[in-house]
Amino acid sequence: MAETTNGNEPHRNEPTLLNIEDDMRQSYLDYAMSVNIGRALPQIRDGLKPVHRRILYAMFREGLLANRRYSKCAGVVGEVLKRYHPHGDMSVYDALVRMAQPFSLRYPLIDGQGNFGSVDGDPPAAYRYTECKLTRLAERMLADIDKDTVDFVPNYDGQHQEPEILPAQFPNLLVNGSDGIAVGMATNIPPHNLGEICDALLALISKPGITHEEILDIVPGPDFPTGAQLLGRKAIRDAYLTGRGTLTMRALAAIETDKRSSRASIIIREIPYQVNKARMIERMAELVNDKRIEGISDIRDESDRDGMRVVIELKRDAEPRIVLNQLYKLTQMQQGYGIILLGIHEGRPKEMNLLQMLVAFLEHRKIVLTRRTRFELKEAEARLHILDGLLIALKNLDAVIKLIRGSKDAETARSGLMKQFGLSQLQAQAILDLTLRRLTSLEREKIETEHKETVTLIARYKKILADEKELLKLIAGELDEIKKEFADPRRTQIVEAEGEFSIEDLIVEEDVLVSVTHGGYLKRTPLSLYRTQKRGGRGKIGATTTEEDFVEHLERVSTHDRLLFFTSAGKVYELKAYELPEGGRAAKGRSIANLLSLANEETLSAFIPVPREIAGKFVFFSTRRGRVKKTALDEYENIRSTGIIAINLEDGDSLVDVRITDGNQQIVLSTREGQAIRFKEEEARPMGRATGGVVGMELESQTVKEGKTVILVEDEIVSMSTVRDDETLLTVSELGYGKRTPASDYRLTHRGGKGVITMNVTDKTGKVISVRQVGTDDQVMLITDGGKIIRLAVKGVRITGRNAQGVHMVRLEGEERVRAVAGMAEREEDEGNGNGSNGGAEAEDSDE
C-alpha cells in the first residue's frame, strides 16, 4: 500500500507531472543539437563532418596511403560501418565518392580508381567495383595523429577509439568547402585556392593585426574545381566580411566563327560549380524547341578526357551575343551561389567571417603543435634518459661486463647495475639489452652522436613551448611547405558584375581585320581567313562591292579594342571592335549610318584602335591641305553616342590620317604627286580638341590640260606615317607599283617645308596612294577598288632609292586601281605556290 502523508501532500510514489510542451521542446532541441554537431555541420578546425573524418581515419588505420596500392571501396565502407559509423552503407559510400571527385572537391582527399561518377550526374559504380586510397594531401590531414595531438573518444559501442578532430595541417574547410542542411540552420562554404589561403595564413602570422581588407586582397574570392567565372568583386567582399552573401557564377563561353561556313558558334569550356552538364544541355534543347531562344541550329557535347567542350551552333542571321545572354538568363550557365560561413566552433554552431575562420584554424594549429611538441619532448627526454645510462655503461664497460658475467640471472644483474652505477630500472634494462656489436667503436660513436642530437632537440622543443613566436615559425614553415607542394593556379576567373562589367568579358579576344568601304560599310573578319601570297598575286576577294564602292580602310585590331572613328566633319565617334558586324571575306558589311549617329553628308575619314594604356599618348592628325595637329589622347575618353569635336577643319579640307603617338615620333607626310616631308612630332605643340592645327607641309600647284581647258590643280596629302631611322618606307602607287626606301634617305627638316621626292610618278605607275613605315618581316594588305585584298610579305619588295618607280606588286584588271594599303605585323611563311605564288604575273622592275 502506498505511503501517504497528512493534509494535501501527494503520495511519495506518484510520478511527477511534466508539461508535455516543455518536454517536447527540450527533447527536440537536444535532437537538433545532436544532428547539427554529430552529422550535418563541419568542424571549423579540420573542415570535416563526422562521416568524412571517420572514412579518412579508417583508411589511415588500414594503411591505404598515397604510396600504397589501391584497396576495394567495399572494404573501406565495411571498416567504417564496423568500427565508427553505425549508419547506412550508402551514406558512407556517397561521402567517400564525393571526396574522390575532382569536380566536387577543389583538392580531392581520396584517390579513386574506377567509375566515381561524372559532371553529367552519372552515378558511381557500386563499391564492390571501385578502389581507393588516400591522396598525399589527405595524409597532411592526419599527420602526427599518433603524437597525442588530438583527443580520442569512444566509438558508438565503446569498443574502439576515434579522433574527435583531425590535426589538419591546412584549413580544409576553406580549401575544399562544405555544405550541409542542419536543423534550423545551414552551411554553404565555397572552395578556395590552396596557395591563396596559405598566403593569407602566412600574412596573419607575420602581421597579427592584419585587417580584413588586407586579407581580401590576398584571397580575392572562391576558386571552384570546375573553373568558370564569378561576377562582382563587391558581392564577394561583402560575403566574406559578413559571413553571408550570394555570388553569381557564370559559365566560361567563347564565340568562334567557322572558317568555311562563316557561321558563329558558342563554345562552353567551363560550367558553374555543382551544375549538371547533361541537364543544362537538356534545358537548352527545351528552350530551343519551345522557341524561347531563337538562332540556335544545333547543340553538341564534344567533351572528352582532354576537357569540356559544348558546342552551340548558331544560324547565319543570329547575333551571338544576344543568344549568349539568353542562355545565361534562362539556363544554368549562370547560377547563384549562396555563401553561409557556418561551422562547429568550440562545441557549438557559429557563423564567422573569413578572417575569423583563419584565426580559428591558426588557434587549432597552435594547440596541435603544442601538444605534438610536448609529446616529442617527453619522448626525447625518455630517450635521453636511456642514452645517459648507455653512456655510463660505455664509460665503465669492463666493470659492467664483469658485473653481468658474475650475476646469477638478469634480475640480479639489473639490481647490481642500479646499485653500483646509480641507474634507473629502465637504464639498467637498456644496458642488459645491448648487443655485442653495439660495443664497437663505431656504434659507441653513434650513441654519443644521438645523445648530442637529443639534447639539442630537447632544447628546441622547450624553446618552442616557451616562445609563441617559435611556435608560429613552425606553423609558417609547414604552410609554406604545403603551398610549394600542392598549390596550383587559380581556375575561377573573377570579373566585374553587370553594371560594372562589360559585354566584352563574354567575347573571345582574337585578332580581326576591320574593313571600311568608300561607301561607308563596316565589318570585322577573322584574320585567319587571309593567307599570305607572293607579290604579283591576283589576291582574293575581301569584300563584295559595287562598281562605285571599294574598300578604303583596313586595320588589324583585337575584338576588345576601343575604336575611334573620325569623320569628314571633324568629329569623333567610338565603338568596341566586337560591336562591329562580323562577316566573311566576301561579305559587304553594314552601313556606318546604322552603327554611328552621323549627321547628313558626314562621311568616315579615319579610324584608329586605342591602346590599353593612354597615359602620355597623343592623337596626331593630318589633313588633305597639309595641316597637322596633336592632342592628348585622354581628351577622347568620354565620347557621347552622338560624337564630339575632334578637329576644326577649314572649308574644303578633310582628314587624311590619324595616329596614336607618344610625343617623340618622327612624322612623314606624303603627297599624291610623289613628294614627302619628314619632321619631328615635337614641332607640333599639343592643342585642345576644338582647334585647327598648324601647317605641316607646303603644297605646290600645277597646271593640267583637260582637252582645251587648263586647270590649276593643287597637290594634296595622301598619307601620314611615323618612322624610325633603322626602318624603310614602303611607297605604293595606284597602278600597283611599290618600292622600299631607307628612312634615312629622307632628310629631317622642319614642318612647313615642301619636302623631297619619294617616287618617280609617271603614267606607268600612277599617283602615289600611300607611304608607310615597314620592317623586313612585316606584311601588308593591298586593297583595290574592285574589292580584292592581297596579302604580301614586305621582304619581297626590293629596296631602291627615292627617285625609283619600284616593282609591280599586284596585277590589276582593266580599270582597277589600288586604293588603300594596310600593314600586317605578322611573321608567317608564304603558303603554297598555286594561286598564292604569283598568280601568273611577272615582277616588272623599273630603273631610276
Sequence and secondary structure as in RCSB ss.txt:
>XXXX:A:sequence
MAETTNGNEPHRNEPTLLNIEDDMRQSYLDYAMSVNIGRALPQIRDGLKPVHRRILYAMFREGLLANRRYSKCAG
VVGEVLKRYHPHGDMSVYDALVRMAQPFSLRYPLIDGQGNFGSVDGDPPAAYRYTECKLTRLAERMLADIDKDTV
DFVPNYDGQHQEPEILPAQFPNLLVNGSDGIAVGMATNIPPHNLGEICDALLALISKPGITHEEILDIVPGPDFP
TGAQLLGRKAIRDAYLTGRGTLTMRALAAIETDKRSSRASIIIREIPYQVNKARMIERMAELVNDKRIEGISDIR
DESDRDGMRVVIELKRDAEPRIVLNQLYKLTQMQQGYGIILLGIHEGRPKEMNLLQMLVAFLEHRKIVLTRRTRF
ELKEAEARLHILDGLLIALKNLDAVIKLIRGSKDAETARSGLMKQFGLSQLQAQAILDLTLRRLTSLEREKIETE
HKETVTLIARYKKILADEKELLKLIAGELDEIKKEFADPRRTQIVEAEGEFSIEDLIVEEDVLVSVTHGGYLKRT
PLSLYRTQKRGGRGKIGATTTEEDFVEHLERVSTHDRLLFFTSAGKVYELKAYELPEGGRAAKGRSIANLLSLAN
EETLSAFIPVPREIAGKFVFFSTRRGRVKKTALDEYENIRSTGIIAINLEDGDSLVDVRITDGNQQIVLSTREGQ
AIRFKEEEARPMGRATGGVVGMELESQTVKEGKTVILVEDEIVSMSTVRDDETLLTVSELGYGKRTPASDYRLTH
RGGKGVITMNVTDKTGKVISVRQVGTDDQVMLITDGGKIIRLAVKGVRITGRNAQGVHMVRLEGEERVRAVAGMA
EREEDEGNGNGSNGGAEAEDSDE
>XXXX:A:secstr
     STT   TTS     HHHHHHHHHHHHHHHHIIIIIS BTTT   HHHHHHHHHHHHHT  TTS  EEHHH
HHHHHHHHT  S HHHHHHHHHHHH TTT SS SEEEES    TT      TTT EEEE HHHHHHHTTTTTT S
 EEE TTSSSEEESS   SS HHHHH EEEE SS EEEE    HHHHHHHHHHHHH TT  HHHHHHH  S   T
T  EEE HHHHHHHHHHSEEEEEEE EEEEEE TTT  EEEEEEE  TT  HHHHHHHHHHHHHTTSS SEEEEE
E  BTTB  EEEEE TT  HHHHHHHHHHHSTTEEEEEEE EEEETTEEEE  HHHHHHHHHHHHHHHHHHHHHH
HHHHHHHHHHHHHHHHHHHHTHHHHHHHHHT SSHHHHHHHHHHHH   HHHHHHHHT  GGGGSHHHHHHHHHH
HHHHHHHHHHHHHHHH HHHHHHHHHHHHHHHHHHH     SEEE  BTTB GGGGS   EEEEEEETT EEEEE
EGGG   B TT   EE     TT  EEEEEEEETT EEEEEETTSEEEEEEGGGS B  TT   EEGGGTS   T
T  EEEEEEE S  TT EEEEEETTSEEEEEEGGGGSS  TT EE     TT  EEEEEEE S  EEEEEETTSE
EEEEEGGGS B  TT   EE     EEEEEETTEEEEEE  EEEEEEE TTSEEEEEETTSEEEEEEGGGS B  
TTS  EE S   TTT  EEEEEEE TT EEEEEETTSEEEEEEGGGS B  TT  EEE S   TT  EEEEEEE 
       SHHHHTTT    EE  
